[in-house]
Amino acid sequence: MGKWGLFFLSIGCLMIIFAADAKSGTYDILSLVTAGFFIVISIVMITKEKRQKLSENQVE
């Protein structure tokens, strides 16, 4: 699950980079919202995996 979280995080960061229009200096709002969604989902997935690993280590 952590690999998927990192994958979605990288996709979100790439979407932020490509959302900018260099000629006009504007951003595509839909791409920014989608990128933010991917970043938030990836952070949730990564923290969830860390919590699971910590709980597994405490049980043993």
N, C-alpha and C positions, 0 to 999 in steps of 0.2 A: 504494500500500500504506500510505503514511503517513496518508492520509485515513481508511482503514479502521481503523487503529490509534487515531486520535483519536476516531473514532466509538465503538469499543468501550470506550475510556477514559471517554467521557461516559456511556455506558450503565451502566458499572460504578459510576460516582459517583452517578448517579441511583438505582440500585438500593440503594446504601448509605443514601441519604437516605430512601427509601421503606420500608426494612426496619425502621425504628424505629416503635414503637407509643407514641404520646405519652401515652395514658391510663394504660397499665400500666408504661411505662418500660422495656420489654423490646425485644429485637431478634429478628427471625426469622433463625435460624441458616442455613437453607437459602438465603435471599436473600443473606446476607452471604458465604457460600461461593461462590455464583454470581458475585456482584459482584467478589470477590477473583480469581476465575478470569478474568473479563473484563479486569480491570486488569492482571494478569500477562501475559496474551496480548497486550494492546495495547502494553505496554512492550517485549515481545520484538519485535513487529512494527515499532515505531518505531525501536528500536536497529538492527534488521536493515537497515532502509532507510537509516539514516544511514551504516552501514558500507559499503553498496553505493555510495552517493553519494561517499564518501571514496575508495573504491578506483577509481571511474571518474575522479575528478579527478586522482589520482596517475598513472594510465595515460597520460593526455593530455599 
